[in-house]
Amino acid sequence: MPLRSTYGFPGPGIENRGKLRSGSRLALILRILYILYSLEVGFFLIFFPWLEIWENNYVLYCFPDLRPFVINPFLKGAVLGLGIVNLLIGIQEIAHFRKSPRDYFSR
C-alpha cells in the first residue's frame, strides 16, 4: 500500500502518481476559504467601528436609544478585539496549513 502525504497527495507509490482524492481536494478548498474568511472578518471588525457609518446608520435612526451604547469607545474596543482575534486565527491557520486534516482535528 502506498503512503499518502497531506491533503491526499500521493506518496511514493507508482500506481497513485499524480492522483488527488476528491475529499482531500474539498478539505483543501474549505481550509483556504476558512483562512480567507477569518482574515476578512478580522480586517472588517478592526476598521468598521471607527468609520462614520458605525454611528450614522439605519438601525440607530430607528432606535435612537441605542446610540449611547453603540458610540461607547469600550464597545468599539471590544469589536476591535474580536477583529484582532479573527486575524490571529487566520494567521494560525496559515501557519498550520500543511498539516493533514486528520492531524488538524486531533489537536
PANURO-14352 format. One record per residue (C-alpha): x, y, z. Coordinates in steps of 0.1 Angstrom, whole numbers, plus 5000, padded with zeros to 4 digits. Layout:
<sites>
XYZ
...
</sites>
This chain:
<sites>
500050005000
501550344990
501950615016
499850925015
501151265025
499051565035
495851655016
495751324997
498751394976
500151054966
503150904984
506050734966
503750464950
503850444912
500150354909
498950674926
501350914909
499551244900
496251154916
494451364942
491551234962
488451444957
487651454995
491151595002
490751854975
487451964991
489251985025
491952195010
489452434994
487452465027
490652535047
491652815022
488152955024
488252945062
491553135062
490253395038
487053435059
488953475091
491253735077
488453925060
486253935091
489354035112
490154335090
486454435088
486054425126
489254625132
488354915109
484454925108
483855065144
485955375135
484155465103
481355715101
478755465091
479155295126
477555605142
475155705114
473155415102
469555305097
469355095129
470455395151
467955605132
465155365141
466355315177
467955635189
468155495225
470955265213
473155555202
474955605236
475755235238
476955205202
479255505202
480755405235
484555365230
484655045251
482254875227
484354985198
487454855215
485654515222
484754485185
488354575176
489554305199
487354055182
488854165149
492354105163
491353755175
490053675140
493253795124
495253575148
493053275140
493753335103
497453365108
497453055129
495652865102
498252985077
500952855099
499352515103
498252495066
500452205057
499051975084
496851695072
493151735080
493351425103
496151595123
494251915123
491251775141
493251575166
494751895183
</sites>
